[in-house]
Amino acid sequence: MRGVSTAHFHALVTHVYILFLNTPRNMNSSLVKVQHFWRCLANSGRVNMSSFKIYTKTGDKGRSSTYTGERRVKDDVIFEALGSTDELSSAIGLAAEFCHEKSHAFDDRLQKVQCVLQDIGSNIATPKSSAKETHLQRTTFSEHHVVQLEQWIDEYTAELPPLKNFILPSGGKAASSLHMARSICRRAERRVTPLVRAGEMDTAPLQYLNRLSDFLFTAARYAAFKEGKPETIYKRPVESS
């Protein structure tokens, strides 16, 4: 890879990452392939990994690239949607840490959700108006993920007491952080909706985000229930004289 510019090298790495990681049916195997790619690259001696820089300066003028190669302004609807799903993944990562501290059994499921969000990001970054068939094949999103969320929701709901009141985000750090992730998920859903409406991406990722907010709400209640923490019930404030 001698003579390859940083920008071109970054594009190559992104291409390999999307090619391998976005295969939902065999995600673990795909991740191994990405790790293998990095090891081979580092051990080849053809690229000095210690001098590789994470920044490319290609976005300094307020534009960035989609997976299809388009250059768009950074406040484009695509990057708004990508930013929201990225923020959602970060919020879920924080919630997972709180859940792990309390030994909740579903922190591994939260990690899987983060991986699925990465797949959704690839789908978002591949607008159909400029995508080739090969792009679409590599970033396809399976509806199986939606069904799996529904199964998880049903599983936890079966253990929870019936919801009889509106509740406020509460119930401990794990539960409250899951509620925070839920609210960010709703925003991500709103950002993805215009892209689906315009025919720029598939409907399955939007369905997943819709179901994910329900899962995060249920997981928040489940965390509070398992910890024995009370959930704060909404009460209409009394007007003071």
NUPARO-732029 format. One record per residue (C-alpha): residue number from 1; residue in three letters; z, x negated, y. Coordinates in Angstrom, 3 decimals, padded with zeros to 6 digits. Example, Ala and Ser with C-alpha at 12.3 -4.5 7.8 and 13.67 -1.06 7.14 Angstrom:
BEGIN
<node resi="1" resn="ala" Z="007.800" X="-012.300" Y="-004.500"/>
<node resi="2" resn="ser" Z="007.140" X="-013.670" Y="-001.060"/>
This chain:
BEGIN
<node resi="1" resn="met" Z="000.000" X="000.000" Y="000.000"/>
<node resi="2" resn="arg" Z="-000.570" X="-002.925" Y="002.327"/>
<node resi="3" resn="gly" Z="-001.902" X="-001.940" Y="005.719"/>
<node resi="4" resn="val" Z="-000.809" X="001.674" Y="005.431"/>
<node resi="5" resn="ser" Z="000.647" X="002.970" Y="008.683"/>
<node resi="6" resn="thr" Z="004.113" X="004.481" Y="008.787"/>
<node resi="7" resn="ala" Z="002.645" X="007.881" Y="009.644"/>
<node resi="8" resn="his" Z="000.224" X="007.781" Y="006.723"/>
<node resi="9" resn="phe" Z="002.944" X="006.573" Y="004.381"/>
<node resi="10" resn="his" Z="005.219" X="009.410" Y="005.540"/>
<node resi="11" resn="ala" Z="002.405" X="011.891" Y="004.891"/>
<node resi="12" resn="leu" Z="001.919" X="010.456" Y="001.396"/>
<node resi="13" resn="val" Z="005.607" X="010.765" Y="000.578"/>
<node resi="14" resn="thr" Z="005.636" X="014.349" Y="001.883"/>
<node resi="15" resn="his" Z="002.608" X="015.159" Y="-000.254"/>
<node resi="16" resn="val" Z="004.213" X="013.750" Y="-003.396"/>
<node resi="17" resn="tyr" Z="007.487" X="015.504" Y="-002.624"/>
<node resi="18" resn="ile" Z="005.835" X="018.902" Y="-002.267"/>
<node resi="19" resn="leu" Z="003.554" X="018.323" Y="-005.246"/>
<node resi="20" resn="phe" Z="006.427" X="017.644" Y="-007.621"/>
<node resi="21" resn="leu" Z="009.450" X="019.439" Y="-006.198"/>
<node resi="22" resn="asn" Z="007.771" X="022.757" Y="-005.635"/>
<node resi="23" resn="thr" Z="007.408" X="023.689" Y="-009.283"/>
<node resi="24" resn="pro" Z="010.165" X="026.304" Y="-009.634"/>
<node resi="25" resn="arg" Z="009.706" X="026.685" Y="-013.379"/>
<node resi="26" resn="asn" Z="010.693" X="023.064" Y="-013.992"/>
<node resi="27" resn="met" Z="012.708" X="022.025" Y="-010.969"/>
<node resi="28" resn="asn" Z="014.931" X="019.435" Y="-012.650"/>
<node resi="29" resn="ser" Z="011.958" X="017.674" Y="-014.216"/>
<node resi="30" resn="ser" Z="010.203" X="017.693" Y="-010.851"/>
<node resi="31" resn="leu" Z="013.179" X="016.094" Y="-009.126"/>
<node resi="32" resn="val" Z="013.221" X="013.360" Y="-011.773"/>
<node resi="33" resn="lys" Z="009.560" X="012.702" Y="-011.037"/>
<node resi="34" resn="val" Z="010.272" X="012.320" Y="-007.321"/>
<node resi="35" resn="gln" Z="013.129" X="009.918" Y="-008.027"/>
<node resi="36" resn="his" Z="010.873" X="007.994" Y="-010.413"/>
<node resi="37" resn="phe" Z="008.206" X="007.790" Y="-007.699"/>
<node resi="38" resn="trp" Z="010.685" X="006.272" Y="-005.247"/>
<node resi="39" resn="arg" Z="011.947" X="003.749" Y="-007.799"/>
<node resi="40" resn="cys" Z="008.417" X="002.676" Y="-008.687"/>
<node resi="41" resn="leu" Z="007.537" X="002.386" Y="-005.018"/>
<node resi="42" resn="ala" Z="010.618" X="000.312" Y="-004.252"/>
<node resi="43" resn="asn" Z="010.158" X="-001.947" Y="-007.308"/>
<node resi="44" resn="ser" Z="006.448" X="-002.506" Y="-006.824"/>
<node resi="45" resn="gly" Z="006.964" X="-005.032" Y="-004.029"/>
<node resi="46" resn="arg" Z="003.984" X="-003.561" Y="-002.226"/>
<node resi="47" resn="val" Z="006.154" X="-001.634" Y="000.218"/>
<node resi="48" resn="asn" Z="009.209" X="-003.088" Y="001.946"/>
<node resi="49" resn="met" Z="011.573" X="-000.149" Y="001.613"/>
<node resi="50" resn="ser" Z="014.239" X="-001.835" Y="003.726"/>
<node resi="51" resn="ser" Z="011.884" X="-001.831" Y="006.703"/>
<node resi="52" resn="phe" Z="010.716" X="001.751" Y="006.242"/>
<node resi="53" resn="lys" Z="011.723" X="003.871" Y="009.225"/>
<node resi="54" resn="ile" Z="012.535" X="007.545" Y="009.061"/>
<node resi="55" resn="tyr" Z="011.000" X="008.190" Y="012.471"/>
<node resi="56" resn="thr" Z="007.230" X="008.268" Y="012.995"/>
<node resi="57" resn="lys" Z="007.004" X="009.137" Y="016.725"/>
<node resi="58" resn="thr" Z="004.177" X="011.563" Y="015.889"/>
<node resi="59" resn="gly" Z="006.215" X="014.452" Y="017.281"/>
<node resi="60" resn="asp" Z="007.096" X="012.878" Y="020.604"/>
<node resi="61" resn="lys" Z="004.649" X="015.103" Y="022.471"/>
<node resi="62" resn="gly" Z="006.084" X="018.336" Y="021.150"/>
<node resi="63" resn="arg" Z="003.736" X="018.874" Y="018.237"/>
<node resi="64" resn="ser" Z="004.206" X="018.623" Y="014.491"/>
<node resi="65" resn="ser" Z="002.113" X="019.026" Y="011.362"/>
<node resi="66" resn="thr" Z="002.007" X="021.729" Y="008.742"/>
<node resi="67" resn="tyr" Z="001.396" X="020.876" Y="005.088"/>
<node resi="68" resn="thr" Z="-002.238" X="021.874" Y="005.575"/>
<node resi="69" resn="gly" Z="-002.661" X="019.228" Y="008.280"/>
<node resi="70" resn="glu" Z="-002.633" X="021.487" Y="011.327"/>
<node resi="71" resn="arg" Z="-000.977" X="020.189" Y="014.472"/>
<node resi="72" resn="arg" Z="001.046" X="022.920" Y="016.168"/>
<node resi="73" resn="val" Z="003.546" X="023.044" Y="019.024"/>
<node resi="74" resn="lys" Z="007.115" X="022.704" Y="017.821"/>
<node resi="75" resn="asp" Z="008.146" X="026.142" Y="019.037"/>
<node resi="76" resn="asp" Z="005.402" X="027.752" Y="016.938"/>
<node resi="77" resn="val" Z="006.548" X="030.618" Y="014.712"/>
<node resi="78" resn="ile" Z="006.072" X="028.396" Y="011.658"/>
<node resi="79" resn="phe" Z="008.502" X="025.763" Y="012.891"/>
<node resi="80" resn="glu" Z="010.932" X="028.425" Y="014.083"/>
<node resi="81" resn="ala" Z="010.966" X="029.771" Y="010.524"/>
<node resi="82" resn="leu" Z="011.250" X="026.297" Y="009.016"/>
<node resi="83" resn="gly" Z="014.117" X="025.421" Y="011.336"/>
<node resi="84" resn="ser" Z="015.989" X="028.589" Y="010.437"/>
<node resi="85" resn="thr" Z="015.683" X="028.019" Y="006.693"/>
<node resi="86" resn="asp" Z="016.762" X="024.404" Y="007.166"/>
<node resi="87" resn="glu" Z="019.789" X="025.536" Y="009.158"/>
<node resi="88" resn="leu" Z="020.545" X="028.074" Y="006.444"/>
<node resi="89" resn="ser" Z="020.484" X="025.380" Y="003.775"/>
<node resi="90" resn="ser" Z="022.887" X="023.271" Y="005.840"/>
<node resi="91" resn="ala" Z="025.263" X="026.209" Y="006.227"/>
<node resi="92" resn="ile" Z="025.146" X="026.867" Y="002.490"/>
<node resi="93" resn="gly" Z="025.824" X="023.194" Y="001.824"/>
<node resi="94" resn="leu" Z="028.970" X="023.375" Y="003.949"/>
<node resi="95" resn="ala" Z="030.047" X="026.590" Y="002.226"/>
<node resi="96" resn="ala" Z="029.487" X="024.952" Y="-001.156"/>
<node resi="97" resn="glu" Z="031.893" X="022.168" Y="-000.208"/>
<node resi="98" resn="phe" Z="034.604" X="024.695" Y="000.663"/>
<node resi="99" resn="cys" Z="033.895" X="026.561" Y="-002.577"/>
<node resi="100" resn="his" Z="034.123" X="023.347" Y="-004.585"/>
<node resi="101" resn="glu" Z="037.514" X="022.566" Y="-003.041"/>
<node resi="102" resn="lys" Z="038.765" X="025.897" Y="-004.372"/>
<node resi="103" resn="ser" Z="037.112" X="025.354" Y="-007.771"/>
<node resi="104" resn="his" Z="034.864" X="028.393" Y="-007.467"/>
<node resi="105" resn="ala" Z="032.462" X="028.519" Y="-010.383"/>
<node resi="106" resn="phe" Z="029.400" X="029.405" Y="-008.291"/>
<node resi="107" resn="asp" Z="028.992" X="026.252" Y="-006.177"/>
<node resi="108" resn="asp" Z="026.220" X="025.137" Y="-008.564"/>
<node resi="109" resn="arg" Z="024.409" X="028.388" Y="-007.818"/>
<node resi="110" resn="leu" Z="024.625" X="027.644" Y="-004.110"/>
<node resi="111" resn="gln" Z="023.001" X="024.284" Y="-004.779"/>
<node resi="112" resn="lys" Z="020.183" X="025.996" Y="-006.645"/>
<node resi="113" resn="val" Z="019.728" X="028.334" Y="-003.675"/>
<node resi="114" resn="gln" Z="019.303" X="025.274" Y="-001.457"/>
<node resi="115" resn="cys" Z="016.551" X="024.005" Y="-003.754"/>
<node resi="116" resn="val" Z="014.820" X="027.392" Y="-003.655"/>
<node resi="117" resn="leu" Z="015.023" X="027.337" Y="000.156"/>
<node resi="118" resn="gln" Z="013.169" X="024.025" Y="000.019"/>
<node resi="119" resn="asp" Z="010.421" X="025.821" Y="-001.899"/>
<node resi="120" resn="ile" Z="010.384" X="028.561" Y="000.717"/>
<node resi="121" resn="gly" Z="010.023" X="025.911" Y="003.401"/>
<node resi="122" resn="ser" Z="006.934" X="024.563" Y="001.663"/>
<node resi="123" resn="asn" Z="005.491" X="028.077" Y="001.517"/>
<node resi="124" resn="ile" Z="006.172" X="028.544" Y="005.228"/>
<node resi="125" resn="ala" Z="004.558" X="025.196" Y="006.045"/>
<node resi="126" resn="thr" Z="001.368" X="026.256" Y="004.268"/>
<node resi="127" resn="pro" Z="-000.223" X="028.936" Y="006.489"/>
<node resi="128" resn="lys" Z="-002.937" X="030.761" Y="004.595"/>
<node resi="129" resn="ser" Z="-005.315" X="030.650" Y="007.554"/>
<node resi="130" resn="ser" Z="-005.748" X="026.896" Y="007.103"/>
<node resi="131" resn="ala" Z="-004.737" X="026.387" Y="003.470"/>
<node resi="132" resn="lys" Z="-007.026" X="025.326" Y="000.671"/>
<node resi="133" resn="glu" Z="-006.596" X="026.696" Y="-002.835"/>
<node resi="134" resn="thr" Z="-004.909" X="023.461" Y="-003.923"/>
<node resi="135" resn="his" Z="-002.348" X="023.865" Y="-001.105"/>
<node resi="136" resn="leu" Z="-001.567" X="027.409" Y="-002.193"/>
<node resi="137" resn="gln" Z="-001.226" X="026.465" Y="-005.848"/>
<node resi="138" resn="arg" Z="001.275" X="023.728" Y="-005.041"/>
<node resi="139" resn="thr" Z="003.465" X="025.892" Y="-002.820"/>
<node resi="140" resn="thr" Z="003.428" X="029.188" Y="-004.702"/>
<node resi="141" resn="phe" Z="006.764" X="031.009" Y="-004.845"/>
<node resi="142" resn="ser" Z="007.968" X="032.828" Y="-007.940"/>
<node resi="143" resn="glu" Z="009.483" X="036.330" Y="-007.708"/>
<node resi="144" resn="his" Z="011.764" X="035.288" Y="-010.569"/>
<node resi="145" resn="his" Z="014.139" X="033.856" Y="-007.970"/>
<node resi="146" resn="val" Z="014.560" X="037.312" Y="-006.406"/>
<node resi="147" resn="val" Z="015.430" X="038.844" Y="-009.769"/>
<node resi="148" resn="gln" Z="017.952" X="036.097" Y="-010.456"/>
<node resi="149" resn="leu" Z="019.762" X="036.775" Y="-007.170"/>
<node resi="150" resn="glu" Z="020.002" X="040.455" Y="-008.084"/>
<node resi="151" resn="gln" Z="021.544" X="039.515" Y="-011.423"/>
<node resi="152" resn="trp" Z="024.122" X="037.301" Y="-009.702"/>
<node resi="153" resn="ile" Z="024.974" X="040.060" Y="-007.218"/>
<node resi="154" resn="asp" Z="025.490" X="042.586" Y="-010.015"/>
<node resi="155" resn="glu" Z="027.625" X="040.104" Y="-011.963"/>
<node resi="156" resn="tyr" Z="030.069" X="039.498" Y="-009.087"/>
<node resi="157" resn="thr" Z="030.080" X="043.093" Y="-007.857"/>
<node resi="158" resn="ala" Z="031.290" X="044.243" Y="-011.276"/>
<node resi="159" resn="glu" Z="034.499" X="042.249" Y="-010.737"/>
<node resi="160" resn="leu" Z="035.152" X="043.276" Y="-007.143"/>
<node resi="161" resn="pro" Z="037.099" X="046.281" Y="-005.884"/>
<node resi="162" resn="pro" Z="034.873" X="048.942" Y="-004.285"/>
<node resi="163" resn="leu" Z="034.003" X="048.355" Y="-000.639"/>
<node resi="164" resn="lys" Z="035.483" X="051.275" Y="001.325"/>
<node resi="165" resn="asn" Z="035.556" X="049.851" Y="004.853"/>
<node resi="166" resn="phe" Z="033.574" X="047.583" Y="007.117"/>
<node resi="167" resn="ile" Z="034.986" X="044.089" Y="006.830"/>
<node resi="168" resn="leu" Z="034.917" X="041.222" Y="009.312"/>
<node resi="169" resn="pro" Z="034.045" X="037.652" Y="008.294"/>
<node resi="170" resn="ser" Z="037.351" X="036.449" Y="006.875"/>
<node resi="171" resn="gly" Z="039.115" X="035.746" Y="003.579"/>
<node resi="172" resn="gly" Z="039.615" X="031.979" Y="003.785"/>
<node resi="173" resn="lys" Z="037.405" X="029.001" Y="004.572"/>
<node resi="174" resn="ala" Z="035.077" X="029.457" Y="001.605"/>
<node resi="175" resn="ala" Z="034.547" X="033.159" Y="002.253"/>
<node resi="176" resn="ser" Z="034.181" X="032.758" Y="006.020"/>
<node resi="177" resn="ser" Z="031.642" X="029.937" Y="005.646"/>
<node resi="178" resn="leu" Z="029.628" X="032.113" Y="003.252"/>
<node resi="179" resn="his" Z="029.665" X="034.895" Y="005.848"/>
<node resi="180" resn="met" Z="028.377" X="032.385" Y="008.405"/>
<node resi="181" resn="ala" Z="025.565" X="031.430" Y="006.033"/>
<node resi="182" resn="arg" Z="024.820" X="035.134" Y="005.524"/>
<node resi="183" resn="ser" Z="024.333" X="035.687" Y="009.260"/>
<node resi="184" resn="ile" Z="022.037" X="032.655" Y="009.507"/>
<node resi="185" resn="cys" Z="020.119" X="034.013" Y="006.520"/>
<node resi="186" resn="arg" Z="019.474" X="037.226" Y="008.437"/>
<node resi="187" resn="arg" Z="017.992" X="035.181" Y="011.277"/>
<node resi="188" resn="ala" Z="015.806" X="033.223" Y="008.865"/>
<node resi="189" resn="glu" Z="014.570" X="036.546" Y="007.512"/>
<node resi="190" resn="arg" Z="013.684" X="037.675" Y="011.036"/>
<node resi="191" resn="arg" Z="011.773" X="034.425" Y="011.664"/>
<node resi="192" resn="val" Z="009.782" X="034.718" Y="008.432"/>
<node resi="193" resn="thr" Z="008.867" X="038.384" Y="008.951"/>
<node resi="194" resn="pro" Z="006.122" X="037.763" Y="011.586"/>
<node resi="195" resn="leu" Z="004.431" X="035.237" Y="009.278"/>
<node resi="196" resn="val" Z="004.353" X="037.693" Y="006.397"/>
<node resi="197" resn="arg" Z="003.127" X="040.457" Y="008.693"/>
<node resi="198" resn="ala" Z="000.313" X="038.194" Y="009.919"/>
<node resi="199" resn="gly" Z="-000.707" X="037.383" Y="006.348"/>
<node resi="200" resn="glu" Z="000.141" X="033.696" Y="006.750"/>
<node resi="201" resn="met" Z="002.531" X="033.557" Y="003.778"/>
<node resi="202" resn="asp" Z="003.582" X="035.413" Y="000.659"/>
<node resi="203" resn="thr" Z="005.985" X="038.366" Y="000.651"/>
<node resi="204" resn="ala" Z="008.205" X="036.998" Y="-002.150"/>
<node resi="205" resn="pro" Z="010.017" X="034.460" Y="000.098"/>
<node resi="206" resn="leu" Z="010.855" X="037.273" Y="002.526"/>
<node resi="207" resn="gln" Z="012.206" X="039.370" Y="-000.342"/>
<node resi="208" resn="tyr" Z="014.273" X="036.394" Y="-001.457"/>
<node resi="209" resn="leu" Z="015.840" X="035.937" Y="001.981"/>
<node resi="210" resn="asn" Z="016.631" X="039.637" Y="002.140"/>
<node resi="211" resn="arg" Z="018.351" X="039.493" Y="-001.225"/>
<node resi="212" resn="leu" Z="020.014" X="036.177" Y="-000.422"/>
<node resi="213" resn="ser" Z="021.956" X="037.668" Y="002.488"/>
<node resi="214" resn="asp" Z="023.287" X="040.303" Y="000.068"/>
<node resi="215" resn="phe" Z="024.236" X="037.592" Y="-002.402"/>
<node resi="216" resn="leu" Z="026.044" X="035.546" Y="000.256"/>
<node resi="217" resn="phe" Z="027.963" X="038.647" Y="001.360"/>
<node resi="218" resn="thr" Z="028.959" X="039.370" Y="-002.229"/>
<node resi="219" resn="ala" Z="029.853" X="035.719" Y="-002.877"/>
<node resi="220" resn="ala" Z="032.035" X="035.720" Y="000.242"/>
<node resi="221" resn="arg" Z="033.940" X="038.749" Y="-000.996"/>
<node resi="222" resn="tyr" Z="034.174" X="037.213" Y="-004.469"/>
<node resi="223" resn="ala" Z="035.611" X="033.967" Y="-003.055"/>
<node resi="224" resn="ala" Z="038.267" X="035.852" Y="-001.090"/>
<node resi="225" resn="phe" Z="039.074" X="037.964" Y="-004.154"/>
<node resi="226" resn="lys" Z="039.471" X="034.953" Y="-006.443"/>
<node resi="227" resn="glu" Z="041.670" X="033.170" Y="-003.891"/>
<node resi="228" resn="gly" Z="043.798" X="036.242" Y="-003.300"/>
<node resi="229" resn="lys" Z="042.984" X="036.137" Y="000.394"/>
<node resi="230" resn="pro" Z="042.913" X="039.442" Y="002.317"/>
<node resi="231" resn="glu" Z="039.692" X="040.544" Y="003.988"/>
<node resi="232" resn="thr" Z="040.045" X="041.715" Y="007.576"/>
<node resi="233" resn="ile" Z="039.153" X="045.403" Y="007.926"/>
<node resi="234" resn="tyr" Z="037.301" X="046.532" Y="011.020"/>
<node resi="235" resn="lys" Z="039.389" X="048.776" Y="013.272"/>
<node resi="236" resn="arg" Z="038.108" X="050.329" Y="016.451"/>
<node resi="237" resn="pro" Z="039.944" X="048.636" Y="019.347"/>
<node resi="238" resn="val" Z="042.255" X="050.888" Y="021.272"/>
<node resi="239" resn="glu" Z="041.480" X="051.025" Y="024.966"/>
<node resi="240" resn="ser" Z="044.385" X="049.784" Y="027.031"/>
<node resi="241" resn="ser" Z="045.265" X="051.419" Y="030.308"/>
